[in-house]
Amino acid sequence: MPIIGNLDVVLAKRKMSLTRLSEKVGITMSNLSILKKGKAKAIRFSTLDLLCKALNCQPGDILAFENPLDSEGS
């Protein structure tokens, strides 16, 4: 999948635990863990909004696009 989640990186930079983020945004630990591990198939804009507010970041800090064509050398 070309969309990569960087929640773990943002959390590390902010020195924030997943538990603390869960408390701040009101999202369960299991759902945040799915996002952190890159196993999520979708994310709501409202969830992204909560995460960005809690982490003081931009959506592009949490999500990145990895173009599969770039790795083919074309």
N, C-alpha and C positions, 0 to 999 in steps of 0.2 A: 504494500500500500504506500503510495507516495506521500501521504500526510504523516508526519512524524510528531509525536508528542514529546515535549520537553519539560513537563511539569516537574520531574525529578530534579532537573538542572536548576529551574527557577527556585524550587524549594531549598536546594542546597545553597544557592547564592543568597537567599534571604535568611538562611539559618533557621528555617521553620520546619517543624515536624508535620507529618501528615495528620496527626491527632489534632494539633493546634489549628491547622487549616480547616479541618472538619468542623471544629468548634466555631470558627469564625464565619464560615459560609453556610453551615447547616446542611451539609451533604454528608452522607454516610461514609465511613471509612472504607467500606467495600467498594463503593462507587468511585471514590477518589483513588483507591488502589488500582482499579481498572484503568483509569486515566493515566496514572503514574507509570504503569507498566506498558502503556501503549497498546492495550488490548481493546480499547473502546472503538466501536464501529461508528459512533456518532456523538456529537455534543451539542446541546442546546445553546443558543445564543445567551439565554438567561443564565445558564451555568457558567459560560465563558465570562460573562459580565461580572458575576460574583467572584470568580477566581481572580480576574484582573484587578478588581477593587481591593480584594484581600491581600493580594501579592504586590500591589502597586506596579503593575506591568501592562504591557500591550498584548493583544491576542497573538501577535507574531512572536512574542517571547515564549509562549506556551505551545504554539503550533507552528510547524515549518513544512514547506513543500519540498520534497525531494524528487526531482525530475528523473524518471528512469532512463530517459533518453540521454541525459548527461553522462551516465555511467557506461553507455555503449560506445562512447568516443565518436559520435557523429557530429 
